[in-house]
């Protein structure tokens, strides 16, 4: 009798899924053509504070027209590694694309979050044919490597921001403060806690579950042990992590 290949969802699976999404700067976006054929293309991406993927696409691209006609899509994130590519973790997100109004408050917020993650996009972000879309998650399929398959709900992948309005409002200022006044701590997070190379690491964003670090085109995810929902809780967590990093060898 065959056994169910899908494992029960646990904290480890949720952490892996969130880490894959938050660490990614690109993915394979699959849309549907007018004829109903799957159409896969490469897209750069960032995330909103809750983890919702944000993409910037041109109206000249085939996938943009596909999304407008039928917003159903999926996004494959597969960072890969050495050896057999199927031995490495990857996640497929099933979503519905929603166009973001450029001049709205959320449009400006999405622009800031995206450029923090994709600074080179500043060359074309304001071209009139480019638009932001938010990929609203329905569910996800996570494969952590051979024999590690999970079917996840949106809440397993996204961060719970229901009690985090104060953090959301303070996020931009907190990131600026850390980058301007605590670059040394960010470097310690990257090198001593996450195994990153030496360099001028910076924060690109924070959220209830962790912080996103960048060095050029390299990205790392710093997970928090416990969710934070206020600026004070964020400060205490970052201070504690800096102390932990200084003690690490």
C-alpha positions as CSV (number, residue, x, y, z in Angstrom):
1,X,0.0,0.0,0.0
2,X,1.4,3.4,-1.0
3,X,2.2,5.9,1.7
4,X,1.2,9.5,1.5
5,X,4.2,11.4,0.2
6,X,3.0,14.7,1.8
7,X,4.4,15.3,5.2
8,X,2.5,17.1,8.0
9,X,3.2,20.8,8.1
10,X,5.4,21.7,11.1
11,X,7.4,24.7,12.2
12,X,10.4,23.5,10.3
13,X,8.5,23.5,7.0
14,X,7.0,26.9,7.7
15,X,10.5,28.3,8.4
16,X,12.0,26.8,5.3
17,X,9.1,28.1,3.1
18,X,9.4,31.6,4.5
19,X,13.2,31.6,4.2
20,X,13.0,30.6,0.6
21,X,10.6,33.3,-0.2
22,X,12.3,36.1,1.8
23,X,15.7,35.2,0.5
24,X,14.8,35.2,-3.2
25,X,15.4,38.0,-5.6
26,X,14.0,36.2,-8.7
27,X,11.7,33.4,-9.6
28,X,10.0,31.6,-12.5
29,X,6.6,33.2,-13.0
30,X,4.0,31.0,-14.8
31,X,1.0,32.6,-16.4
32,X,-1.7,31.4,-18.8
33,X,-1.8,32.5,-22.4
34,X,-5.2,33.3,-24.1
35,X,-5.1,29.8,-25.5
36,X,-4.7,28.3,-22.1
37,X,-1.0,27.3,-22.4
38,X,1.2,27.7,-19.3
39,X,3.8,30.4,-20.0
40,X,6.9,30.6,-17.8
41,X,9.2,33.5,-17.6
42,X,11.9,34.9,-15.3
43,X,10.9,37.8,-13.0
44,X,12.7,39.8,-10.3
45,X,10.8,40.0,-7.0
46,X,10.6,41.5,-3.6
47,X,8.2,41.0,-0.8
48,X,5.8,43.1,1.2
49,X,6.2,43.1,4.9
50,X,3.8,40.2,5.3
51,X,5.7,38.2,2.6
52,X,3.4,38.8,-0.3
53,X,5.5,38.7,-3.5
54,X,5.8,42.0,-5.4
55,X,6.8,42.0,-9.0
56,X,7.6,44.8,-11.5
57,X,6.6,44.0,-15.1
58,X,6.4,45.8,-18.4
59,X,3.3,46.0,-20.5
60,X,5.5,45.0,-23.4
61,X,6.1,41.5,-21.8
62,X,3.8,38.6,-22.6
63,X,3.3,37.6,-19.0
64,X,1.8,41.1,-18.2
65,X,-1.0,40.7,-20.7
66,X,-1.6,37.2,-19.5
67,X,-2.0,38.4,-15.9
68,X,-4.4,41.2,-16.9
69,X,-6.5,38.7,-18.9
70,X,-6.3,35.9,-16.3
71,X,-4.6,36.8,-12.9
72,X,-4.1,33.2,-11.9
73,X,-0.4,32.4,-11.7
74,X,2.3,30.5,-9.9
75,X,5.8,31.4,-8.8
76,X,8.6,28.9,-8.5
77,X,11.5,29.8,-6.3
78,X,14.4,27.3,-6.6
79,X,17.8,28.7,-5.5
80,X,19.6,25.4,-6.2
81,X,23.1,24.6,-5.3
82,X,25.8,22.1,-6.0
83,X,25.1,18.6,-7.3
84,X,21.6,17.3,-8.2
85,X,19.3,20.2,-8.5
86,X,16.4,18.1,-7.2
87,X,18.2,17.6,-3.9
88,X,17.7,21.3,-3.0
89,X,14.7,23.0,-1.5
90,X,12.2,24.8,-3.7
91,X,8.7,26.2,-3.4
92,X,5.9,26.8,-5.8
93,X,3.5,29.6,-4.8
94,X,-0.1,29.5,-6.3
95,X,-1.4,33.1,-6.4
96,X,-3.7,35.6,-8.0
97,X,-2.0,38.8,-9.3
98,X,-3.4,42.2,-8.4
99,X,-2.2,45.3,-10.1
100,X,-1.0,48.0,-7.8
101,X,-2.0,51.7,-8.5
102,X,1.3,53.4,-8.9
103,X,0.3,56.7,-7.2
104,X,-1.5,55.2,-4.3
105,X,0.0,55.0,-0.8
106,X,0.5,51.2,-1.3
107,X,2.0,51.9,-4.7
108,X,4.7,54.1,-3.1
109,X,5.2,51.5,-0.3
110,X,5.6,48.7,-2.9
111,X,8.1,50.9,-4.9
112,X,10.2,51.5,-1.8
113,X,10.2,47.8,-0.8
114,X,11.0,46.7,-4.3
115,X,13.9,49.1,-4.8
116,X,15.4,48.2,-1.5
117,X,15.6,44.6,-2.8
118,X,16.3,45.4,-6.4
119,X,18.2,48.7,-6.5
120,X,19.2,48.4,-10.1
121,X,15.5,48.6,-11.0
122,X,15.7,52.3,-10.3
123,X,16.8,52.7,-13.9
124,X,13.4,51.7,-15.2
125,X,10.9,51.6,-12.3
126,X,9.3,54.9,-13.3
127,X,8.9,54.1,-17.0
128,X,5.3,54.4,-18.0
129,X,5.0,50.9,-19.3
130,X,6.1,49.3,-16.0
131,X,3.6,48.4,-13.2
132,X,3.8,46.6,-9.9
133,X,1.7,43.6,-9.1
134,X,1.1,41.9,-5.8
135,X,0.9,38.1,-6.0
136,X,-1.9,37.2,-3.4
137,X,-1.1,33.7,-2.2
138,X,-3.7,31.0,-2.2
139,X,-1.5,28.0,-1.2
140,X,2.0,26.6,-1.8
141,X,3.8,23.4,-2.6
142,X,7.1,23.0,-0.7
143,X,9.8,20.5,-1.5
144,X,12.6,20.5,1.0
145,X,14.6,17.9,-1.0
146,X,14.1,14.2,-1.6
147,X,11.3,12.8,0.5
148,X,10.3,16.2,2.1
149,X,7.1,17.3,0.4
150,X,4.6,19.6,2.0
151,X,1.3,21.3,1.0
152,X,1.0,24.6,2.7
153,X,-1.7,27.2,3.2
154,X,-1.0,30.9,2.7
155,X,-0.8,31.4,6.4
156,X,2.1,28.9,6.6
157,X,4.1,31.1,4.3
158,X,3.1,34.6,5.1
159,X,3.9,36.5,8.3
160,X,1.1,37.4,10.6
161,X,0.9,41.2,10.6
162,X,-2.6,41.4,12.2
163,X,-1.0,42.9,15.4
164,X,2.0,44.6,13.8
165,X,0.6,47.9,12.6
166,X,3.1,49.8,14.8
167,X,6.0,47.9,13.3
168,X,4.7,48.4,9.7
169,X,4.6,52.2,10.3
170,X,8.1,52.2,11.8
171,X,9.7,49.8,9.3
172,X,11.2,52.3,6.9
173,X,12.7,54.5,9.6
174,X,14.0,51.4,11.5
175,X,15.8,50.2,8.4
176,X,17.3,53.6,7.7
177,X,18.5,53.9,11.3
178,X,20.1,50.5,11.3
179,X,21.9,51.2,8.0
180,X,23.1,54.6,9.0
181,X,24.0,54.0,12.6
182,X,24.5,50.3,13.1
183,X,26.2,49.0,10.0
184,X,28.7,47.1,12.2
185,X,25.9,45.1,13.8
186,X,24.4,44.3,10.4
187,X,27.8,43.0,9.2
188,X,28.0,40.8,12.3
189,X,24.6,39.4,11.6
190,X,25.7,38.5,8.1
191,X,29.1,37.1,8.8
192,X,28.8,35.5,12.2
193,X,25.2,34.4,12.4
194,X,24.5,33.6,8.7
195,X,27.9,32.6,7.3
196,X,28.0,35.5,4.8
197,X,31.2,37.0,3.4
198,X,32.7,40.2,4.7
199,X,31.4,43.4,3.1
200,X,29.2,46.4,3.5
201,X,26.0,44.5,4.3
202,X,22.8,46.5,4.7
203,X,19.2,45.9,5.7
204,X,16.6,46.0,3.0
205,X,13.6,45.3,5.2
206,X,12.3,44.0,8.5
207,X,9.1,42.2,9.3
208,X,7.6,40.3,12.3
209,X,9.6,37.2,11.5
210,X,13.0,38.5,10.5
211,X,15.2,40.9,8.7
212,X,16.5,40.9,5.1
213,X,20.2,41.6,4.4
214,X,21.8,42.6,1.2
215,X,25.3,42.9,-0.2
216,X,25.3,43.8,-3.8
217,X,23.3,41.1,-5.5
218,X,23.6,38.7,-2.5
219,X,20.7,38.3,-0.1
220,X,20.5,36.7,3.3
221,X,17.6,36.1,5.7
222,X,18.0,36.7,9.4
223,X,15.1,34.9,11.2
224,X,13.9,36.0,14.6
225,X,13.4,33.4,17.4
226,X,10.0,35.0,18.2
227,X,7.8,37.3,16.2
228,X,8.0,41.0,16.8
229,X,5.1,43.4,16.4
230,X,6.3,46.7,17.8
231,X,9.3,49.0,17.2
232,X,10.5,48.3,20.8
233,X,10.3,44.6,20.4
234,X,12.3,44.9,17.1
235,X,15.0,47.0,18.8
236,X,15.3,44.5,21.7
237,X,15.6,41.6,19.2
238,X,18.2,43.3,17.1
239,X,20.2,44.3,20.1
240,X,20.1,40.7,21.4
241,X,21.2,39.3,18.0
242,X,24.1,41.8,17.9
243,X,25.2,40.5,21.3
244,X,24.9,36.9,20.1
245,X,26.9,37.7,17.0
246,X,29.7,39.4,19.0
247,X,30.0,36.3,21.2
248,X,30.1,34.0,18.2
249,X,33.5,32.8,16.9
